[in-house]
């Protein structure tokens, strides 16, 4: 998979994927293609399967039908190459209770040191603390954060590492308009840096600002 990001083809591609568990349809048949430097909004009503689609694209859930691939290779998050190229904020990331916000970011930066060469986008590194306006929280521990502050830290942790694809589930949740603007700026920088981005959101302003296309869960993509 090394060097795959040099091409102009699909980074992530789901073709006719659907998920069903115990007779319940979690994701109707859906197709989407993510290419370098593109941002796709995942749309649909609550319960339509937007989060499930993002989990499939992250390799965290295997579809019952269809195929999901990263650079033409079947997705499985247990594959280190898959984890190396995909940064996802779908569920809240694990934050170590005895590490400060600054320490959390330093740990992420150290963990992915040396991996940036193979990724489309190098990430913000420890600079994510400034990009998301949380420098004042640098010495706080996770239990000292409000829900909105924790969301900003979760975003910073996700954007700190290198990646070829960014998958975000309602990244604007629990944030005020000013903080949502920081999210938009970060997404645009990652996109313009070469990352493929897909995100689910109910914020029409955020979608209009950063998405170049969308996919309706169970429907067709539109330009």
Secondary structure, DSSP 8 states (H G I E B T S, - for coil): -TTGGGSSSEEEEEEEEEEEETTEEEEEEEEEEEETT-EEEEE--TTSSHHHHHHHHTTSS--SEEEEEETTEE--TTSHHHHHHEEEESS-----TTSBHHHHHHHHHHHTTT-GGGSSB---GGGHHHHTT-GGGTT-BGGG--HHHHHHHHHHHHHHS-BSEEEEESTTTT--HHHHHHHHHHHHHHHHTT-EEEEE-S-HHHHHHH-SEEEETTS-EE-
